[in-house]
Amino acid sequence: MPVLRNSPTSSSRQTGASTPARVAVWLATFILAHGSAVAQVAPKPATAATRAANAAVLKELPFQDRQEFEDAQRGLIAAPDLAEMRAAHGNVGTSLATLRAQVVGKNAPDTVNPSLWRNSQLLANYGLYKVTDRIYQVRSLDLANMTFIQGDTGWIVMDTLSYSETARAAYDLVTKHLGQRPIVAVVFSHSHGDHYAGIRGIVTDAEIQSGKVRIIAPEGFMEEAVSENVIAGNAMSRRAVYMGGAPLPVNPQGRLAAGLGVFAAPGTMSLVPPTDTISKDGQ
């Protein structure tokens, strides 16, 4: 079960957001991690209709084009040993290791759409990448990517993944290969939990309250995070189960990746109110 930590309460605004924030994160935990409990049923082989549909996709699209695989490797600095990462950071990398064992170097079975199989193979590429000068990313430890922008005084981090554990693993990987630098700002791109809930893995309340670290988010961030995960919480939870198949085992008859990224092993989630909000272009 993921662990919930409270948001800081250093100001009246933060205090006012604390209770709904705790509820929002609690519900987001289920949405991102495992949705709701479902009965496990024995997997079945592909039906004739499924086999025919998947075979048709294989003929329709240019699967021999490997440019995306070359692109996915461009800029790779380091892909850490996943067993060592799990030993250092709990269950971080567990889902990724399972996915890689299923798909890397293998052809799509008849139970899986070939495009989904290819997507999962691309997502199986992971590690620390250089995007361009002073911009780096850690990819495939979680649903989202975590971006590190090298400023003059420290790192500006764009999005903090779903859990403190994966965020910390990403920061440690960056530090190991790029050197020790403080985090001076964190930017939440939007109000989905895989972009903000790992915040406590890389910064502390004291750093935020002292002004050493700024938390920057779009205007309305807290309202959207709470409304999506509290008001629409039940519907969002069901949506997550159907969309990603989160409770299913990772194999060709269950689920693979989540389409947009790799499911992370459940961990500690937090919701920290921003210290700065962006309300207009160029701000």
C-alpha positions, -999 to +999 in steps of 0.1 A: +000+000+000+014+034-009+022+057+020+006+092+023+024+122+037+008+155+046+015+187+028+033+215+046+014+241+065+038+270+067+012+296+056-025+302+058-029+293+022-011+260+028-030+253+059-063+258+041-052+234+014-040+207+038-072+187+044-084+184+008-048+179-003-045+149+020-078+135+006-066+142-030-034+124-026-050+094-008-073+089-038-046+096-063-026+068-047-053+043-058-057+059-092-020+057-100-011+025-082-037-001-085-071+014-091-096-007-072-095-044-063-107-067-090-111-105-091-082-123-108-092-146-136-071-171-155-057-156-187-070-169-221-053-173-254-060-149-282-093-155-300-094-159-338-107-124-342-079-110-320-052-129-339-066-117-373-068-081-361-033-081-348-019-097-379-036-070-400-019-043-380+015-060-385+009-058-423-005-022-423+023-003-405+061+000-413+074-021-383+107-025-401+114+012-396+137+014-365+142+051-364+122+054-331+145+029-315+175+049-325+158+081-312+150+064-279+187+058-273+200+092-284+217+111-256+218+082-231+243+088-204+237+059-180+212+031-176+217+019-140+215-017-129+178-022-119+187-047-092+210-023-075+184+005-078+158-017-061+183-025-033+189+013-028+154+026-033+129-001-023+108-013-052+120+013-077+125-003-111+105-035-103+078-030-129+104-018-155+125-049-149+095-071-154+085-053-186+120-055-200+121-093-194+088-096-213+094-075-244+131-067-251+144-085-282+111-104-287+084-104-313+048-095-305+027-125-295-008-129-310-024-116-277-009-081-281-014-055-307+019-051-325+018-013-320+014-016-283+042-042-282+065-017-300+054+011-277+063-011-247+097-019-262+104+018-267+094+025-231+118-003-219+146+021-227+155+039-195+180+059-176+196+093-176+196+112-210+210+145-222+184+163-242+205+193-251+230+216-234+220+219-197+188+199-200+186+163-189+159+137-183+154+105-163+131+083-183+109+052-176+113+049-139+076+060-137+047+071-158+062+105-165+097+117-172+117+139-148+135+168-163+166+185-148+175+220-161+209+231-151+206+267-138+234+290-126+228+282-090+214+247-091+188+224-107+154+234-118+133+202-118+103+198-141+078+173-126+086+149-098+070+116-108+044+097-088+064+087-057+091+100-034+111+068-040+113+071-078+120+109-076+148+102-052+162+075-074+162+099-103+179+127-084+205+103-071+212+091-107+216+126-118+239+134-090+261+103-096+267+112-132+264+150-133+277+160-099+262+174-067+240+205-072+212+218-051+176+219-063+165+256-064+131+252-080+105+226-089+080+231-117+047+212-117+036+212-153+000+202-144-022+186-118-019+148-125-002+129-097+026+114-117+039+150-122+038+162-086+034+135-060+071+125-057+081+160-045+090+149-009+117+126-024+139+156-035+131+186-013+121+192+024+095+214+040+124+234+056+139+241+021+105+253+008+096+274+038+130+291+039+127+301+003+157+279-008+134+260-031+105+275-051+075+254-061+061+267-093+027+256-108+000+269-132-028+290-118-055+268-104-032+239-097-045+230-062-081+234-073-076+210-102-057+185-082-084+183-055-114+185-079-100+157-101-091+133-073-119+141-047-150+153-066-143+129-095-123+104-075-144+073-079-148+078-116-111+085-121-102+054-101-124+032-124-110+050-154-075+041-143-084+004-141-099+003-176-073+026-192-041+010-178-052-024-165-032-016-133-043-047-113-033-071-140+000-090-141+027-077-164+028-103-192+015-107-228-019-119-215-022-092-188-008-058-193+025-043-205+033-006-199+007+021-195+010+035-230+024+069-220+049+054-196+059+026-172+039+018-141+059+024-110+058+003-078+036+020-052+054+043-028+050+075-009+029+103-024+027+139-014+009+171-025+028+203-018+010+237-026+030+259-049+049+290-036+046+307-070+018+304-096+019+312-133-011+330-147+000+344-180+026+339-208+060+353-202+056+356-164 
